[in-house]
Structures are given as structure tokens and as C-alpha cells.
Amino acid sequence: MATHSSAWSNRLSRTIPRKPGDWVRLLFLFVIAVLTLMPLVWVVSTSLRQPIESFSVPPEWIPVDMDFSNYNEVFERIPFWSQMTNSFIITITVVAGQIVTASLAGYAFARLRFPGRNFLFWMVLATMMIPGQATIIPVFILISRGLGINDTLWALIIPSLSTAFGIFLLRQYFLQIPGDFEEAAMIDGANQWQIFRQIYFPLASPGLAILAVLTFNAKWNDYFTPLVFMNTKDRFPITLGIVDLKGYMATGSISVVLAGIVLSTIPVIIIYIFGQRYLIEGLMMGGIKG
Amino acid sequence: MVSQAIQPKRNRITQWLAADTMEGIRRQRALLGYLFIAPSIIGLLIFIIGPMIATFALSFFKWNVFRPPEFINFENFTRLFSDPRVFTAFRNTFLLVIMTVVMLEILALALALSVHRLASRPLSYFFRTSYFLPVLLSGAAVAVTLGYMFHRDFGVINYYLGLLGIPKISWLTDSNVVLWSVSLTTVWRNLGFTFIIYLGGVSSLPTEILEAAQVDGAYGWRRLKSVVLPLLSPTILFATVTDIIKMLQFFDEPFIMTRGGPGDASRTVVMLMYENAFGNLAFGYGSAIALILFAVILLVTGIQFALSRRWVFYS
């Protein structure tokens, strides 16, 4: 990673902490790591507890006799499979849709000239300033009364297919790719669509990956929009399902709810394992370019 | 007959877009440009720009869907400014923003500076992953989990504080404490996100300037204050603006953890908007609240950028 080459001084000489300051720093990092990891460990260990012991303190941090019955109960209390499937359908459709719409627009704004380009790009940038909550009421009216698709997965998919952030991000990537490729391809007889599809689109794949990972994470974890649009439990995404499960288990075992949380987080963890480079890169880019 | 009528027209279009003239290629690319941006622009017009205008318009109406909308001029706004609950919701939101953002920025910056100094690769990878994991959880999952941990009688947090001799705290039911519980929850969930942004900034600091500072005898606090922080100021501005905008729209955690309670002690502006619009079907009043929130976001961001000229340093 770039961090290595731009280290402050020769970091090799500091493999072992020497100064007292280094130890203090290390201790600080460990304390915060323990505090950030503690709730996660608690979720997993408590989800494996006997329901009867789920409330007892101190918690058993390392589960000795693991009880997976809580995991089975999740499936009995809420339509878990349908809700996970819903989340998958919504998330994957939105990710695919955003990649298509944002890469096309990002390419056009970066590489094609047409009258009104600057004005339209500024319009796109301006929409990034508008928070979802400021538009949710008219969008709700449009979705429920105009299109009549509330309480269907379409309500959660269609409004998310176009993205100002994605256009902005991918435009940056297309700007970084040299224009020479286009001339070379044209000499070889490629048309404009082929130039986009076969040359520039693949070259922008790091940007596409960043957009995909960030969108997956945001959409999978969205709670507010489904809360507004959905009523039928079978059509809930899993975020609503988890809160529903909590209400259902209000007087029962919290271990079941935590088991549901563990299960619902597995897809995001998998995406993170494969896409962490892109996720981290996407976030860091914001910080560097400020 | 038909094909004859269409044939010349098609020729004219292909001629107009002829790939063997510069003019034709230019036109081809312009046409392609419009085609390429059309899906995005249409989507943004229908689902963001149009609705934003509609929110503005709706805020002058009284409408509950069942009866036709009734134009009431500024009545929603006069009601809004005299509604004590609106005042409370804005106060709570501002307090949450300040508490959360101050904790987030200081902690994330300190972590980024410390992790960057680590020489051990595995150790720095371990810390980065630990801080980042909560970011992967949904607000819903976090709110449910921390809600249990903050429970007064069987919560883990009070148990361990009890071992330190601290009496039980009513984290979620005491109106003086509840904002802290919600804020700490948010800090826990978002720390990794802000941390990564700062780590990006810290790792791109120019080594030469830092070494020059060291040669000039600037160490420790001195170097942090007069060299590192000014160099990081664009990153600090970016992170602070992003975090403040995010916190002003705060909803999931207090909605799930406390339902705004006790009383209105943890009710945020978005919660109030949600309850008015989708609970009471007061779409006009809800729109007015949403519009004021949007204005506040623009104002706060504008002030930050205006003030940033005094402290943000661009090399």
C-alpha cells in the first residue's frame, strides 16, 4: 500500500516500541480495539447461549457449550428466508442498475462533448446535496399513489437506480484514463459504443468495484426507506425483519434476536472480505481529495 | 412504397452521423452523450429534483391524502416555529451532532495518527479491521444490540460499571442520559468510517515536509499542532462536513432504541418528520419540517465552508 512508501520516517527502525510514547500509543489502540470489538463478540457469544441464560450477567464471552437452537428459532419466528431473499434481490438489482446508469453517465460527462454538458453536470452535483429525507414524502406519494407499487420490492429498487454520487465517482475514473485509446480503437474501426463497452468500461473497474461495494453496504443496511414503503412481513428486507423479531421476542430470549443479527450480517461480511480493498480505497479517496 | 419513403430519410441520418468526417464523429459523440446520461438524468429528475420541488410546494398545503390538498400559505411554518416539540427535536439533533461529531473526529484522528506510526503490518491490519467492523452493521442491528447492552438491569455495560463501583445508570430511560447513550452508539458504529477517511489523509501527508519539520526541531505536540494538523485540514473539513450532514439526518438508532423517549428526550428532527408525515398523514406539515431540515443542512455546510477559509490549508 501507499502508506508504506510515504511513512514519516524510517519505520523499520521502530518494529519494537522503544520510547515510552510508543507504548502509550499501542495501549490506546488496544483499548479502543477492545471497546469496538466487545459488542460484536457479545452478539456472537450471546446468540449461542441457552435461551434461559440469555439475560444473565456476566456474559460468557467464549461460549463453552454452544447452543444453535436460537438460530433455528429465527426461522420459526420471522419469514427469514423470504426476507433475506428480498434483501438480496433489492441489493443486487440496485447495484447492477447503478453500475449501468452511473458508468454510462460518468463516461459521457468525462469523455463526450455535447451542448449543456457543464450545466447538467452541475445539476448532478447539486442533487448530491439533497438528503433522502427531504424528498421522501413526494417520493412516497409518487410510489404509492402514482405508481401503486408501495409494499413491493420495486418501491425499494426503482428510486435507487440513478445515483449522483456514482456518476461523480465514475467520472473521476474515466477522466484518469488516457484519451489515446479512443483514437487507436477508431483506427481499428470500432464504433463509439464498442469503445465505451470494450475499452473504457473495463478500465474503470476499480471505480465500479468501489461503487458496487459501497452501494451493497448502504442498500443492504437501509432501514428508513423500507420502513416507509413496506407493510407485509413477507416482503420486508431483513433490516425490518430484525427489528420485527426484536418486538416479537420482547419478553422472550434476546439470544434469538442476536442470532438473527448474526445471520443478517453474514452477506455484508462476505462482501467486505472480497471487497475491502475497494471499500477502504473508496473511503480514503474522499479524505485525500478533501 | 413504404420502404422508399423511409429509405432516403435513413440515409440522411447516417450521412449526418457519417463516421468518416470529423463533423459526423462529433455529432455521433454528442448524440451518444445524451443517450448515455438520459437514464441517470431522468432518474434524478423523477426521484430527487422533482420531489425536492414538490416538498417545497407541499409545505404550503394541508394534505392528508383523503381530502384534496388545501392551500394554507405559511400556516405550516408558523405552526412549526411555535411547536415546542419542533424546538425540542432540533435541540436534541444539534446536541447529538455536537456530542457525536466532537467524539468521532478527535478519536478517529488520534487513531489514524497512531495506526499510521505502527511499523508492524499485521498489527496495523488488525487495528484497521477491528475499528472498521461495526461500519458493516446496519443501524437497525446496532440499535437493537446496543439497546440490550445499555439495559439498566440486565445490560452488560451496567454490569461492568458496577464492578468498578459505579451505580446503575438508566441509559435509555433517564432523559438526562439518553442522548449520551444514543450518541455513544453512533460513535461506536461510525468510528471506523471516519477513521479510514483520516487514515487516507494521514498516509498521503508529504514526507519531505514532515522530515523538514523534524530537522527544524519540531517534535510531538509542536509538530502535531503546527505541521500535521494544518496539512490535514482539508481531510478534517471533509470528514467533519460529512459527519455533520449524516448526524443531522439521524433516525435509525433513536427510533429503534428509544422511540424518541423518554418523553421527547431523544426525538430527532427526522423522527418528528416521519411521525407527522407517515404516522399522522400530515404530508404538508411533514414537508415543512423536511424543508427546514434541508435549509439547516445547507446553512451549516455553507457556514463550515465559509469558516474553512480561515483554517483550511491547501498546499
HADDOCK unambig.tbl for C-alpha pairs under 7 A between the chains (distance, minus, plus):
assign (segid A and resid 3 and name CA) (segid B and resid 203 and name CA) 5.04 0.50 0.50
assign (segid A and resid 6 and name CA) (segid B and resid 203 and name CA) 6.52 0.50 0.50
assign (segid A and resid 6 and name CA) (segid B and resid 204 and name CA) 6.89 0.50 0.50
assign (segid A and resid 6 and name CA) (segid B and resid 207 and name CA) 5.89 0.50 0.50
assign (segid A and resid 7 and name CA) (segid B and resid 207 and name CA) 6.77 0.50 0.50
assign (segid A and resid 8 and name CA) (segid B and resid 207 and name CA) 5.56 0.50 0.50
assign (segid A and resid 8 and name CA) (segid B and resid 210 and name CA) 6.69 0.50 0.50
assign (segid A and resid 11 and name CA) (segid B and resid 119 and name CA) 5.40 0.50 0.50
assign (segid A and resid 12 and name CA) (segid B and resid 119 and name CA) 6.33 0.50 0.50
assign (segid A and resid 14 and name CA) (segid B and resid 119 and name CA) 5.96 0.50 0.50
assign (segid A and resid 15 and name CA) (segid B and resid 119 and name CA) 5.17 0.50 0.50
assign (segid A and resid 15 and name CA) (segid B and resid 120 and name CA) 6.07 0.50 0.50
assign (segid A and resid 25 and name CA) (segid B and resid 114 and name CA) 6.18 0.50 0.50
assign (segid A and resid 29 and name CA) (segid B and resid 111 and name CA) 6.71 0.50 0.50
assign (segid A and resid 33 and name CA) (segid B and resid 127 and name CA) 6.44 0.50 0.50
assign (segid A and resid 33 and name CA) (segid B and resid 130 and name CA) 5.79 0.50 0.50
assign (segid A and resid 33 and name CA) (segid B and resid 131 and name CA) 6.33 0.50 0.50
assign (segid A and resid 36 and name CA) (segid B and resid 130 and name CA) 6.64 0.50 0.50
assign (segid A and resid 36 and name CA) (segid B and resid 131 and name CA) 6.15 0.50 0.50
assign (segid A and resid 36 and name CA) (segid B and resid 188 and name CA) 6.52 0.50 0.50
assign (segid A and resid 37 and name CA) (segid B and resid 130 and name CA) 6.24 0.50 0.50
assign (segid A and resid 55 and name CA) (segid B and resid 154 and name CA) 6.12 0.50 0.50
assign (segid A and resid 56 and name CA) (segid B and resid 154 and name CA) 6.76 0.50 0.50
assign (segid A and resid 57 and name CA) (segid B and resid 154 and name CA) 6.69 0.50 0.50
assign (segid A and resid 57 and name CA) (segid B and resid 156 and name CA) 6.61 0.50 0.50
assign (segid A and resid 57 and name CA) (segid B and resid 159 and name CA) 6.96 0.50 0.50
assign (segid A and resid 58 and name CA) (segid B and resid 156 and name CA) 6.92 0.50 0.50
assign (segid A and resid 58 and name CA) (segid B and resid 159 and name CA) 6.97 0.50 0.50
assign (segid A and resid 101 and name CA) (segid B and resid 39 and name CA) 6.06 0.50 0.50
assign (segid A and resid 101 and name CA) (segid B and resid 40 and name CA) 5.57 0.50 0.50
assign (segid A and resid 102 and name CA) (segid B and resid 40 and name CA) 6.75 0.50 0.50
assign (segid A and resid 104 and name CA) (segid B and resid 36 and name CA) 4.89 0.50 0.50
assign (segid A and resid 104 and name CA) (segid B and resid 37 and name CA) 6.37 0.50 0.50
assign (segid A and resid 105 and name CA) (segid B and resid 36 and name CA) 5.29 0.50 0.50
assign (segid A and resid 105 and name CA) (segid B and resid 37 and name CA) 4.28 0.50 0.50
assign (segid A and resid 105 and name CA) (segid B and resid 40 and name CA) 6.58 0.50 0.50
assign (segid A and resid 108 and name CA) (segid B and resid 33 and name CA) 4.92 0.50 0.50
assign (segid A and resid 108 and name CA) (segid B and resid 36 and name CA) 6.11 0.50 0.50
assign (segid A and resid 108 and name CA) (segid B and resid 37 and name CA) 6.55 0.50 0.50
assign (segid A and resid 112 and name CA) (segid B and resid 29 and name CA) 5.79 0.50 0.50
assign (segid A and resid 112 and name CA) (segid B and resid 30 and name CA) 6.46 0.50 0.50
assign (segid A and resid 112 and name CA) (segid B and resid 33 and name CA) 5.74 0.50 0.50
assign (segid A and resid 113 and name CA) (segid B and resid 29 and name CA) 6.75 0.50 0.50
assign (segid A and resid 113 and name CA) (segid B and resid 30 and name CA) 5.66 0.50 0.50
assign (segid A and resid 113 and name CA) (segid B and resid 33 and name CA) 6.98 0.50 0.50
assign (segid A and resid 114 and name CA) (segid B and resid 30 and name CA) 4.49 0.50 0.50
assign (segid A and resid 114 and name CA) (segid B and resid 33 and name CA) 6.39 0.50 0.50
assign (segid A and resid 127 and name CA) (segid B and resid 48 and name CA) 6.87 0.50 0.50
assign (segid A and resid 127 and name CA) (segid B and resid 49 and name CA) 6.91 0.50 0.50
assign (segid A and resid 133 and name CA) (segid B and resid 290 and name CA) 6.64 0.50 0.50
assign (segid A and resid 134 and name CA) (segid B and resid 52 and name CA) 6.66 0.50 0.50
assign (segid A and resid 134 and name CA) (segid B and resid 290 and name CA) 4.93 0.50 0.50
assign (segid A and resid 134 and name CA) (segid B and resid 291 and name CA) 6.24 0.50 0.50
assign (segid A and resid 134 and name CA) (segid B and resid 294 and name CA) 6.25 0.50 0.50
assign (segid A and resid 135 and name CA) (segid B and resid 48 and name CA) 6.41 0.50 0.50
assign (segid A and resid 135 and name CA) (segid B and resid 51 and name CA) 5.16 0.50 0.50
assign (segid A and resid 135 and name CA) (segid B and resid 52 and name CA) 5.25 0.50 0.50
assign (segid A and resid 135 and name CA) (segid B and resid 55 and name CA) 6.33 0.50 0.50
assign (segid A and resid 137 and name CA) (segid B and resid 283 and name CA) 6.87 0.50 0.50
assign (segid A and resid 137 and name CA) (segid B and resid 287 and name CA) 6.81 0.50 0.50
assign (segid A and resid 138 and name CA) (segid B and resid 51 and name CA) 5.15 0.50 0.50
assign (segid A and resid 138 and name CA) (segid B and resid 54 and name CA) 6.19 0.50 0.50
assign (segid A and resid 138 and name CA) (segid B and resid 55 and name CA) 6.31 0.50 0.50
assign (segid A and resid 139 and name CA) (segid B and resid 47 and name CA) 6.40 0.50 0.50
assign (segid A and resid 139 and name CA) (segid B and resid 51 and name CA) 6.14 0.50 0.50
assign (segid A and resid 159 and name CA) (segid B and resid 47 and name CA) 5.79 0.50 0.50
assign (segid A and resid 162 and name CA) (segid B and resid 40 and name CA) 4.98 0.50 0.50
assign (segid A and resid 162 and name CA) (segid B and resid 43 and name CA) 5.36 0.50 0.50
assign (segid A and resid 162 and name CA) (segid B and resid 44 and name CA) 6.27 0.50 0.50
assign (segid A and resid 163 and name CA) (segid B and resid 40 and name CA) 6.98 0.50 0.50
assign (segid A and resid 217 and name CA) (segid B and resid 136 and name CA) 6.85 0.50 0.50
assign (segid A and resid 221 and name CA) (segid B and resid 137 and name CA) 6.98 0.50 0.50
assign (segid A and resid 221 and name CA) (segid B and resid 138 and name CA) 4.37 0.50 0.50
assign (segid A and resid 221 and name CA) (segid B and resid 139 and name CA) 6.95 0.50 0.50
assign (segid A and resid 222 and name CA) (segid B and resid 138 and name CA) 6.99 0.50 0.50
assign (segid A and resid 223 and name CA) (segid B and resid 140 and name CA) 6.61 0.50 0.50
assign (segid A and resid 223 and name CA) (segid B and resid 252 and name CA) 6.90 0.50 0.50
assign (segid A and resid 224 and name CA) (segid B and resid 252 and name CA) 6.89 0.50 0.50
assign (segid A and resid 239 and name CA) (segid B and resid 140 and name CA) 6.12 0.50 0.50
assign (segid A and resid 243 and name CA) (segid B and resid 140 and name CA) 6.72 0.50 0.50
assign (segid A and resid 261 and name CA) (segid B and resid 141 and name CA) 6.03 0.50 0.50
assign (segid A and resid 265 and name CA) (segid B and resid 137 and name CA) 6.53 0.50 0.50
assign (segid A and resid 268 and name CA) (segid B and resid 136 and name CA) 6.39 0.50 0.50
assign (segid A and resid 280 and name CA) (segid B and resid 196 and name CA) 6.82 0.50 0.50
assign (segid A and resid 283 and name CA) (segid B and resid 196 and name CA) 6.61 0.50 0.50
assign (segid A and resid 283 and name CA) (segid B and resid 197 and name CA) 5.76 0.50 0.50
assign (segid A and resid 284 and name CA) (segid B and resid 196 and name CA) 6.04 0.50 0.50
assign (segid A and resid 284 and name CA) (segid B and resid 197 and name CA) 4.80 0.50 0.50
assign (segid A and resid 284 and name CA) (segid B and resid 200 and name CA) 4.38 0.50 0.50
assign (segid A and resid 285 and name CA) (segid B and resid 200 and name CA) 6.85 0.50 0.50
assign (segid A and resid 286 and name CA) (segid B and resid 197 and name CA) 6.78 0.50 0.50
assign (segid A and resid 287 and name CA) (segid B and resid 197 and name CA) 4.71 0.50 0.50
assign (segid A and resid 287 and name CA) (segid B and resid 198 and name CA) 6.27 0.50 0.50
assign (segid A and resid 287 and name CA) (segid B and resid 200 and name CA) 5.63 0.50 0.50
assign (segid A and resid 287 and name CA) (segid B and resid 201 and name CA) 5.31 0.50 0.50
assign (segid A and resid 287 and name CA) (segid B and resid 235 and name CA) 4.93 0.50 0.50
assign (segid A and resid 287 and name CA) (segid B and resid 238 and name CA) 6.53 0.50 0.50
assign (segid A and resid 288 and name CA) (segid B and resid 200 and name CA) 5.77 0.50 0.50
assign (segid A and resid 288 and name CA) (segid B and resid 201 and name CA) 4.90 0.50 0.50
assign (segid A and resid 288 and name CA) (segid B and resid 204 and name CA) 6.79 0.50 0.50
assign (segid A and resid 288 and name CA) (segid B and resid 235 and name CA) 6.42 0.50 0.50
assign (segid A and resid 290 and name CA) (segid B and resid 234 and name CA) 5.20 0.50 0.50
assign (segid A and resid 290 and name CA) (segid B and resid 235 and name CA) 5.13 0.50 0.50
assign (segid A and resid 290 and name CA) (segid B and resid 238 and name CA) 5.25 0.50 0.50
